[in-house]
Amino acid sequence: MPTKYQEMEDLDLLEEISNRNRDALAELYDRYGRRVFSLAARILNDPVSSEEVTQDVFLSVWRRGSSYSSAKGKFTTWLFSIAHNRTIDELRKRRRDRNRQNDDIDDHLNIESVEISPLENAVAQSEYAKVRDALAVLPAEQRQVVELSYFKGLTQAEIAERTGQPLGTVKTRMRLALRKLRNALSSEISAAV
């Protein structure tokens, strides 16, 4: 009897993907492809580039699926970290050609789309609300470096230049902010493991 991939948990699919099972990858893509695309589309504002990012993300899952560790957090956190990083890479690549400006951080956190089911949207909005809440408790200087890095795609050197702060100060603020965010979100990560 054929395996019913739709009934498999994400981690079981990931194990199958590690064994080079393309059907498992197709099922994972069906589950999360639209959300990854929507995340990229919110930041890039370009459907073609967002499709490329989405393909790259799932190619990365195909290649690096065995590197995921549930001890480090939820599978979806890992997947959307890959998506976010790939999207920021694309944004930085574009910046070399032109300067793109978007000052509304909530645009990056709100991934509503007609292509996402209401349930998927509710889960995504809940996850992003937790991140938004965790960002809100950071000191303003730390929140600024995180937002400039993760939502604007700036490097730490670019952040230092834009804010007029020494590079070492920017690095320290980023390190402290990420530690505080990790601690603030650790109960969410622990609950998912």
N, C-alpha and C positions, 0 to 999 in steps of 0.2 A: 504494500500500500504506500502511495507517495506521501512524503512528509508534508504536513499542513503548516507552512511557514507563517500563515496569518495567526496561528494559535501559539506560536513560539514567543517566549520572552526575548527582550532585546539582547540580553547577555548570551542566550542560546544561539541567537542569530549571529552574534559577533563571533562565537566559537566556530560556527559553521563557515563564516567568512574567512576566519583564520585558516581553515582547511580548504580554502579556495572554492567555496560553494557560491556560484553566481546567483542562484535562485534566492539564497539568503540575503545577498546584497540587494537584489531587486526588491525584496520585501522590506528591508530597512529603508531603502530609498522611497518606497511607497508610503511608509510611515512618516518619514521626516523630511523628505525632499522639498515639499511645499513650504515648510517652516524655515528650512535653511535658505531657500530662495527668497522668502519674504524678509528674512533678516538682512540678507545681502542687498535686496532691492531698497530697503529703507535707508541704508547707508549710501549705496551707490547711485540710486535713482536712475538705474539703467537696466532694463530687463535682459538685454543680451549679455552684459557683463555679469549680471546676477546668475544667469543660467550657467555661464562658464565657471563661476565660483562654486555653484552647487555641484557641478560635475567634478571639480577638483576636490571638493570636500569628500565626496563619496569614493573617489579614487584613493584619497589619503586613507580612508577607513579600510579600503581593500588592501592597501599596502601595509598599514600600521595597526590593523585591528588587534593584533596580538599584544600591542604595547599598552592597551587599556588595562587599568587596575581598579577594581571596585573599591579598594582601600583608599583611593585618592578622591573618590566622589562618585556621583551619579553618572551613568552612561550619557544621559542627555547633556549634562554639564560638559563632559569631555567632547561630545559631538559638536555642541554649539561653540565651544572654545576654538575648535578647529575652524568652524565656519567663520567666527568672528575674526580670527587671525588671518585667514585667507582673504576675507573681505577688506580688512585694513591694509593688507599687502597690495591689493588691487587699487585701493584708494590712494596709497602712497605712490604707486606707479602712475596713476593719473595726475597726481599733483606735480610730477616732474614736467608734465605738458601744460597744465593750467592750474590756476589757484581756485579751489572749490571751498566755499564757505557755507556752513549750516550751523547756526547758533542754538537751535532748539534741541537740547539733549533728549527730551521726551520723544522726538521724532525717531530716534534710534531705538528707544525702548518699546515703542508702541508698534507691534508688528501685525496689526489687524489687516486682513486681506480677504477678498471674496474667495480666494483659493483655499483658505484654511477653514476647516470645520469649526463650528462653535465650541466644541469640546477642546480641540487643539488650541484654539485661540484663548480659551479660558485658562488652560494650563500655562501657556506661554505668558499671558498677562500676569498671572499669579507669580510666576518665577521672576519676571522682570520687576514686578512691584516689590518683591523682596530685595532685589538688587538696588532698586531706587531708594528704598527705605534705609538700606545699609549705607548707601552713599550719602544720604542726608545727615547722618550722624557724624560724618567725618569733619574735621576742621576744614574751613574754607580753602586753605592753601593746599591741603592734601586732596580734597575733592577736585580742585582745579586741575592738578597734574593728572589725576586719573581720567577725568573727562577729556582733557586735551589729548591724552595718549590713546584711550580706548574708543572714544567717540569721534575724535577729529583726525586720528591717525598720525599725530605728530610724534617724532622721535624725542627722546629726552633732551638732546641738544637743541632741537627746535623749540621745545617747551621753555628751556632756559633762555633762549634768545627772545621768544615772545613775551615772557614774563619779566625779563630783566634780572632773573635770579641766577646765581652760580650753578653750574651743572651739578656739582656735588650736593647742593641743597635740593635740587629737583630729584636727584636719585634717592636721597634720604627720605624726602616726602613721599615718593612713590613706594619705597620699601615699607615705610610705616603705614601708609594707606592700605596697601595690599594685605599687610598683616592684620590690620583692623577689620578689613572686609572679610578675610578668611575666618577670623574669630567670630564675627557677627553672623556669618552664614554657616558656620560649622555645625550648628544644630540641624540645619536643613540637610547638609551633606550626610551627617550621621544618621538621620532618620531614613535616608534613602538607601543606605548600605545594608 
